[in-house]
Amino acid sequence: MDQLIMALKVFFPEHLHPSIFMVGGMVRDVLLGVECQDVDLAAAVPVPELTALGFRLVESKSTPNIYFRFKEPFGKIEVTWLPALDALPDDLSRRDFTVNAMAMSLEGELSDPLGGQADVQRRVLRCCSPTSLTDDPLRILRAFRFECEGWRLDAEAEAILKGRDWSAELQRIPVERFSQEMLKAIAKEDPSRFFRRMVEFGIGSNFLPEVFKMAEVTAGPPTHHPEGDLFTHSLQVLERMAQLTTDTTARFCALFHDLGKLYTPPELHPKHHGHDALGAEQVPAFCKRLRLPVALLRALQATNRLHNNANRWEELRDSTKIRLALDAIKGGIEDFLPLQVAADFHATMPGWETALEVARMNAAQLGIDPVLLDNKEFPPEKLQQVIMQHRVAEFRRISL
């Protein structure tokens, strides 16, 4: 904290120091003794002085004007502009939760009008006002994300959530903002709580109806899925994956690896024959609706298509193992597919690294005659068969 404050004092001219305060999550992190992700300030300083320091205005119709810039060693710096120093308490009262409604001067003096310091110690999320959540419904999703880090909404906040239908308010939130909160939550230590709380309070079905439908679908035959429904199974796989890796893509794919089970004919339940292909078909529309990156779409599609075969790894023929490796590389999931198998099927994939090594070999490395490759009359499908035969031979040689 001392180093951070000293750096801020060096960056801002000395005559501005009494008018600048650290606020929001920055103060919360300082009190918790954790590294601040971004610098969040409130300042009652002349606008020309901010622009002279390189800040640019980000206008908003619903919140005070924010001035932004990126600067090392701080990273992103956001300044909430205040018309005067006495406007600070009002600014704090408009924030979401009391743990984010504290200010600290550059001399290290804490301003805590709503008792946020005690809530930080108790890891409790208490609304700053009765309208905190209705003022910005995204705060509900942010609270669920905070709960993935060990925070807990207090009883009054939970009562507010249970006391009304939030559908209309949530419709105002762009889907991109929901997806950002979801992916941030998936990266936390207890990612499944975000989705459990969504279902518990009936919040977010307009963004992610699949999660709500999962509870109504059996995960599979009881002998293989004693946990029962697909929602329980998917969260269990997510939780196990979270124990194995911090990679957000791997965790996201673990949660939605059985997307196809939502689309298998009900009359065929509890079995879900063909759910891997069905899931792969549904992924593009699913990810595009959530405005997710193309790399995430590609990884989820590959996970849906390949996880069933990967779970049966030791039963597969050598050529099928190599095709699986080729497809995993294409989908960008080669590093975590064995983790998916461990989280989903409690199994391992011995020889996976060898299969990847062979899949990455070119024709020269496989010892294929260049004359054959240049022969335009040789049927392409036959050439692919020859290449696979060489891959299989190399796989077996390395595996000995």
C-alpha positions as CSV (number, residue, x, y, z in Angstrom):
1,M,0.0,0.0,0.0
2,D,2.8,2.4,0.9
3,Q,4.5,1.8,-2.4
4,L,1.3,2.4,-4.3
5,I,0.4,5.6,-2.5
6,M,4.0,6.9,-3.0
7,A,3.7,6.1,-6.7
8,L,0.4,8.0,-6.9
9,K,1.9,11.0,-5.1
10,V,4.8,11.1,-7.6
11,F,2.4,10.8,-10.6
12,F,-0.1,13.6,-9.4
13,P,1.2,17.1,-8.7
14,E,1.5,17.8,-5.0
15,H,-1.1,20.6,-5.0
16,L,-3.7,18.0,-6.1
17,H,-3.0,15.4,-3.4
18,P,-5.7,16.7,-0.9
19,S,-8.4,16.4,-3.6
20,I,-7.6,12.8,-4.7
21,F,-8.9,9.6,-3.0
22,M,-8.5,6.0,-3.6
23,V,-12.0,4.5,-3.8
24,G,-14.1,1.3,-4.5
25,G,-12.5,-2.0,-4.9
26,M,-9.0,-0.5,-4.6
27,V,-9.6,0.4,-0.9
28,R,-11.2,-3.0,-0.3
29,D,-8.1,-4.7,-1.7
30,V,-5.8,-2.5,0.3
31,L,-7.7,-3.5,3.5
32,L,-7.5,-7.2,2.5
33,G,-3.8,-6.9,1.8
34,V,-4.1,-8.2,-1.8
35,E,-2.7,-6.7,-4.9
36,C,-4.9,-4.1,-6.6
37,Q,-6.0,-5.0,-10.1
38,D,-6.7,-1.5,-11.2
39,V,-6.4,2.0,-9.8
40,D,-9.8,3.5,-9.0
41,L,-9.8,7.1,-7.8
42,A,-12.2,9.9,-7.1
43,A,-10.9,13.5,-7.6
44,A,-12.3,17.0,-7.1
45,V,-9.7,18.6,-9.4
46,P,-10.1,20.9,-12.4
47,V,-10.8,19.0,-15.6
48,P,-7.9,20.7,-17.5
49,E,-5.5,19.3,-14.9
50,L,-6.7,15.8,-15.6
51,T,-6.5,16.1,-19.3
52,A,-3.0,17.6,-19.0
53,L,-2.0,14.3,-17.2
54,G,-3.2,12.3,-20.1
55,F,-6.7,11.3,-19.0
56,R,-9.6,11.1,-21.5
57,L,-13.3,11.5,-20.7
58,V,-15.6,8.4,-20.9
59,E,-19.1,9.9,-20.7
60,S,-22.0,8.1,-19.1
61,K,-25.7,9.1,-18.9
62,S,-26.3,7.2,-15.7
63,T,-23.1,7.6,-13.7
64,P,-20.6,10.4,-12.9
65,N,-18.1,11.2,-15.7
66,I,-15.1,8.9,-15.7
67,Y,-11.6,9.9,-16.8
68,F,-9.4,7.1,-18.0
69,R,-5.8,6.4,-18.9
70,F,-3.3,3.5,-18.9
71,K,0.1,4.1,-17.3
72,E,2.8,1.9,-15.9
73,P,3.3,0.8,-13.2
74,F,-0.4,1.2,-12.3
75,G,-2.1,-0.3,-15.3
76,K,-5.6,1.1,-15.8
77,I,-6.4,4.3,-13.9
78,E,-10.0,5.4,-13.6
79,V,-10.9,8.7,-12.0
80,T,-14.5,9.6,-11.0
81,W,-14.7,13.4,-11.3
82,L,-16.3,15.2,-8.4
83,P,-17.5,18.8,-8.6
84,A,-16.3,19.4,-5.1
85,L,-14.8,17.5,-2.1
86,D,-18.1,17.5,-0.3
87,A,-19.5,15.4,-3.1
88,L,-17.5,12.4,-2.1
89,P,-20.0,10.9,0.5
90,D,-22.7,11.1,-2.1
91,D,-20.5,9.3,-4.7
92,L,-19.8,6.5,-2.2
93,S,-23.5,6.1,-1.3
94,R,-24.3,5.5,-5.0
95,R,-22.0,2.5,-5.2
96,D,-23.1,-1.1,-5.1
97,F,-21.9,-2.7,-1.8
98,T,-20.5,-1.1,1.3
99,V,-17.2,-3.0,0.9
100,N,-16.8,-0.9,-2.3
101,A,-18.0,2.3,-0.7
102,M,-14.9,3.4,1.1
103,A,-12.4,6.1,0.3
104,M,-8.8,6.5,1.4
105,S,-6.7,9.7,1.0
106,L,-3.2,9.8,-0.3
107,E,-2.2,10.2,3.4
108,G,-3.7,6.8,4.2
109,E,-6.8,8.1,6.0
110,L,-9.9,6.0,5.6
111,S,-13.4,7.4,5.0
112,D,-16.0,4.8,5.7
113,P,-19.5,6.4,6.0
114,L,-21.4,3.1,5.5
115,G,-19.4,0.8,7.7
116,G,-17.7,-1.1,4.8
117,Q,-14.6,-2.0,6.8
118,A,-16.5,-4.2,9.2
119,D,-18.2,-5.9,6.2
120,V,-14.8,-6.5,4.6
121,Q,-13.7,-8.3,7.7
122,R,-16.9,-10.5,7.7
123,R,-16.7,-10.9,3.8
124,V,-20.3,-9.7,3.6
125,L,-21.9,-8.0,0.6
126,R,-24.3,-5.4,2.0
127,C,-26.1,-3.0,-0.4
128,C,-25.3,0.7,0.0
129,S,-29.0,1.6,-0.4
130,P,-32.4,-0.2,-0.9
131,T,-32.1,0.8,-4.6
132,S,-28.5,-0.3,-5.2
133,L,-29.5,-3.4,-7.2
134,T,-32.3,-1.8,-9.2
135,D,-30.1,1.2,-10.0
136,D,-27.8,-1.2,-11.9
137,P,-29.0,-4.9,-12.2
138,L,-25.5,-5.9,-13.4
139,R,-24.5,-5.6,-9.7
140,I,-26.5,-8.8,-9.0
141,L,-24.3,-10.8,-11.4
142,R,-21.2,-9.0,-10.0
143,A,-22.3,-10.1,-6.5
144,F,-22.6,-13.7,-7.7
145,R,-19.1,-13.4,-9.1
146,F,-17.9,-12.0,-5.8
147,E,-19.4,-15.0,-4.0
148,C,-17.1,-17.3,-6.1
149,E,-14.3,-15.7,-4.1
150,G,-15.8,-16.4,-0.7
151,W,-18.0,-13.3,-0.2
152,R,-21.6,-13.7,0.8
153,L,-24.7,-11.5,0.2
154,D,-26.3,-10.6,3.5
155,A,-29.9,-11.5,4.4
156,E,-31.3,-8.2,3.4
157,A,-29.8,-8.3,-0.1
158,E,-31.0,-11.9,-0.6
159,A,-34.5,-10.7,0.4
160,I,-34.3,-8.0,-2.2
161,L,-33.4,-10.6,-4.9
162,K,-36.2,-12.9,-3.9
163,G,-38.8,-10.1,-3.5
164,R,-39.4,-9.4,-7.2
165,D,-39.2,-10.5,-10.8
166,W,-35.9,-9.2,-12.3
167,S,-36.6,-10.1,-15.9
168,A,-37.3,-6.6,-17.2
169,E,-34.3,-5.1,-15.4
170,L,-32.0,-7.8,-16.7
171,Q,-33.2,-7.3,-20.3
172,R,-31.5,-3.9,-20.2
173,I,-28.1,-5.5,-19.6
174,P,-26.1,-6.1,-22.9
175,V,-25.3,-9.8,-23.2
176,E,-21.6,-8.9,-23.5
177,R,-21.6,-7.6,-19.9
178,F,-23.2,-10.8,-18.7
179,S,-20.6,-12.9,-20.5
180,Q,-17.8,-10.9,-19.0
181,E,-19.1,-11.5,-15.5
182,M,-19.6,-15.2,-16.2
183,L,-16.1,-15.7,-17.5
184,K,-14.6,-13.7,-14.6
185,A,-16.6,-16.0,-12.2
186,I,-15.4,-19.1,-13.9
187,A,-11.8,-18.0,-13.2
188,K,-12.4,-17.8,-9.5
189,E,-11.8,-20.4,-6.8
190,D,-15.5,-21.6,-6.5
191,P,-16.9,-21.0,-10.0
192,S,-19.9,-23.2,-9.7
193,R,-21.5,-20.9,-7.2
194,F,-22.2,-18.3,-9.9
195,F,-24.5,-20.7,-11.7
196,R,-26.0,-22.1,-8.5
197,R,-27.0,-18.6,-7.4
198,M,-28.5,-17.9,-10.8
199,V,-30.8,-20.9,-10.5
200,E,-31.5,-20.3,-6.8
201,F,-32.8,-16.8,-7.5
202,G,-34.1,-17.4,-11.0
203,I,-31.8,-14.7,-12.4
204,G,-30.2,-14.8,-15.8
205,S,-32.4,-17.2,-17.7
206,N,-32.7,-14.6,-20.5
207,F,-28.9,-14.9,-21.0
208,L,-28.3,-18.5,-20.2
209,P,-31.5,-20.6,-20.5
210,E,-29.4,-23.7,-20.9
211,V,-28.3,-23.7,-17.2
212,F,-31.9,-23.6,-16.1
213,K,-33.0,-26.4,-18.5
214,M,-30.1,-28.7,-17.3
215,A,-31.9,-29.3,-14.0
216,E,-34.8,-30.8,-15.9
217,V,-32.7,-33.3,-17.9
218,T,-31.3,-36.5,-16.6
219,A,-27.5,-36.7,-16.9
220,G,-27.6,-40.3,-18.1
221,P,-28.3,-43.9,-16.9
222,P,-28.1,-44.0,-13.0
223,T,-25.3,-46.6,-13.2
224,H,-23.1,-44.0,-14.8
225,H,-24.6,-40.9,-13.4
226,P,-25.9,-41.4,-9.8
227,E,-25.8,-37.6,-9.3
228,G,-29.1,-37.5,-11.3
229,D,-29.7,-34.4,-13.4
230,L,-27.5,-32.7,-15.9
231,F,-27.1,-29.4,-13.9
232,T,-25.6,-31.3,-11.0
233,H,-23.3,-33.3,-13.2
234,S,-22.1,-30.3,-15.2
235,L,-21.3,-28.3,-12.0
236,Q,-19.5,-31.3,-10.6
237,V,-17.3,-31.5,-13.7
238,L,-16.6,-27.8,-13.5
239,E,-15.7,-28.1,-9.8
240,R,-13.3,-31.0,-10.5
241,M,-11.8,-29.1,-13.5
242,A,-11.3,-26.0,-11.2
243,Q,-9.2,-28.2,-8.9
244,L,-7.0,-29.2,-11.9
245,T,-6.4,-25.9,-13.7
246,T,-7.0,-22.2,-13.5
247,D,-7.5,-22.0,-17.3
248,T,-10.8,-20.3,-18.0
249,T,-11.3,-22.0,-21.4
250,A,-10.8,-25.4,-19.9
251,R,-13.3,-24.6,-17.1
252,F,-15.9,-23.1,-19.5
253,C,-15.7,-26.2,-21.7
254,A,-16.0,-28.5,-18.7
255,L,-19.3,-26.8,-17.7
256,F,-20.8,-27.0,-21.1
257,H,-19.2,-30.3,-22.4
258,D,-22.6,-32.0,-22.4
259,L,-24.5,-29.3,-24.2
260,G,-25.9,-31.8,-26.6
261,K,-27.8,-33.7,-23.9
262,L,-30.2,-30.8,-23.9
263,Y,-31.2,-31.7,-27.4
264,T,-31.4,-35.5,-27.4
265,P,-35.0,-36.8,-27.9
266,P,-36.7,-37.1,-24.4
267,E,-38.1,-40.5,-25.4
268,L,-34.6,-41.9,-25.6
269,H,-33.6,-40.7,-22.1
270,P,-31.9,-41.5,-19.8
271,K,-29.5,-42.4,-22.7
272,H,-28.1,-39.6,-24.8
273,H,-26.9,-41.3,-27.9
274,G,-25.2,-38.9,-30.3
275,H,-25.1,-36.0,-27.8
276,D,-21.5,-35.3,-28.7
277,A,-22.4,-34.5,-32.3
278,L,-25.5,-32.7,-31.3
279,G,-23.6,-30.5,-28.9
280,A,-21.0,-29.6,-31.5
281,E,-23.8,-28.5,-33.8
282,Q,-25.4,-26.2,-31.2
283,V,-22.1,-24.6,-30.0
284,P,-21.8,-21.9,-32.7
285,A,-25.3,-20.4,-32.1
286,F,-24.7,-20.7,-28.3
287,C,-21.4,-18.9,-28.3
288,K,-22.5,-16.3,-30.9
289,R,-25.6,-15.5,-28.8
290,L,-23.3,-14.8,-25.8
291,R,-20.9,-12.8,-27.9
292,L,-18.0,-15.1,-26.9
293,P,-14.6,-15.1,-28.6
294,V,-14.1,-17.3,-31.6
295,A,-11.3,-19.2,-29.8
296,L,-13.7,-20.1,-27.1
297,L,-16.3,-21.3,-29.6
298,R,-13.8,-23.5,-31.3
299,A,-12.6,-25.0,-28.1
300,L,-16.2,-25.7,-26.8
301,Q,-17.2,-27.2,-30.1
302,A,-14.1,-29.5,-30.1
303,T,-14.8,-30.5,-26.5
304,N,-18.4,-31.4,-27.2
305,R,-17.4,-33.4,-30.3
306,L,-14.4,-35.2,-28.8
307,H,-15.0,-35.8,-25.1
308,N,-17.1,-38.9,-25.5
309,N,-14.3,-40.6,-27.5
310,A,-11.7,-39.2,-25.2
311,N,-13.4,-40.8,-22.2
312,R,-13.0,-44.2,-24.0
313,W,-9.3,-43.5,-24.8
314,E,-7.9,-46.9,-23.8
315,E,-10.5,-48.7,-25.9
316,L,-9.6,-46.8,-29.1
317,R,-7.6,-48.1,-32.0
318,D,-4.3,-46.4,-32.6
319,S,-5.5,-44.6,-35.7
320,T,-8.5,-43.3,-33.8
321,K,-6.3,-42.0,-31.0
322,I,-4.2,-40.1,-33.6
323,R,-7.3,-38.6,-35.3
324,L,-8.5,-37.5,-31.8
325,A,-5.1,-35.8,-31.3
326,L,-5.3,-34.1,-34.7
327,D,-8.8,-32.8,-34.0
328,A,-7.9,-31.7,-30.5
329,I,-5.0,-29.6,-31.9
330,K,-7.3,-28.1,-34.5
331,G,-9.8,-27.1,-31.7
332,G,-7.1,-25.8,-29.4
333,I,-7.9,-28.2,-26.6
334,E,-4.9,-30.5,-26.7
335,D,-3.5,-29.3,-23.4
336,F,-6.6,-29.8,-21.3
337,L,-8.5,-32.7,-23.0
338,P,-6.9,-35.2,-20.6
339,L,-8.1,-32.9,-17.7
340,Q,-11.6,-33.0,-19.1
341,V,-11.5,-36.8,-19.1
342,A,-10.3,-36.8,-15.5
343,A,-13.0,-34.3,-14.4
344,D,-15.8,-36.0,-16.3
345,F,-14.9,-39.7,-16.4
346,H,-12.3,-40.1,-13.6
347,A,-10.0,-41.6,-16.2
348,T,-6.6,-41.0,-17.7
349,M,-5.2,-40.9,-21.3
350,P,-1.9,-42.7,-21.2
351,G,0.1,-42.1,-24.4
352,W,-1.7,-38.8,-25.1
353,E,1.6,-36.8,-25.4
354,T,2.9,-39.4,-27.8
355,A,-0.2,-39.1,-29.9
356,L,0.2,-35.3,-30.0
357,E,3.8,-35.7,-31.0
358,V,3.0,-37.9,-33.9
359,A,0.0,-35.8,-34.9
360,R,2.3,-32.8,-35.2
361,M,4.8,-34.6,-37.5
362,N,5.0,-33.5,-41.2
363,A,5.5,-35.9,-44.1
364,A,9.3,-35.6,-44.1
365,Q,9.4,-36.4,-40.3
366,L,7.2,-39.4,-41.0
367,G,9.6,-40.7,-43.7
368,I,7.1,-40.5,-46.6
369,D,8.6,-40.6,-50.0
370,P,8.5,-37.1,-51.6
371,V,7.8,-38.6,-55.0
372,L,4.5,-39.9,-53.7
373,L,3.6,-36.5,-52.3
374,D,4.3,-34.9,-55.7
375,N,2.4,-37.5,-57.7
376,K,-0.7,-35.6,-58.9
377,E,-2.3,-38.8,-60.1
378,F,-2.2,-40.4,-56.7
379,P,-5.8,-40.1,-55.2
380,P,-5.8,-37.7,-52.2
381,E,-7.8,-40.1,-50.0
382,K,-5.2,-42.8,-50.7
383,L,-2.5,-40.3,-49.7
384,Q,-4.2,-39.6,-46.5
385,Q,-4.4,-43.3,-45.8
386,V,-0.7,-43.7,-46.4
387,I,0.1,-40.7,-44.1
388,M,-2.1,-42.2,-41.3
389,Q,-0.4,-45.6,-41.7
390,H,3.0,-43.9,-41.2
391,R,1.6,-42.0,-38.2
392,V,0.3,-45.2,-36.6
393,A,3.7,-47.0,-37.2
394,E,5.5,-44.1,-35.6
395,F,3.1,-44.0,-32.7
396,R,3.7,-47.7,-32.1
397,R,7.4,-47.3,-32.4
398,I,7.6,-44.5,-29.9
399,S,5.2,-46.3,-27.5
400,L,7.4,-49.4,-27.3
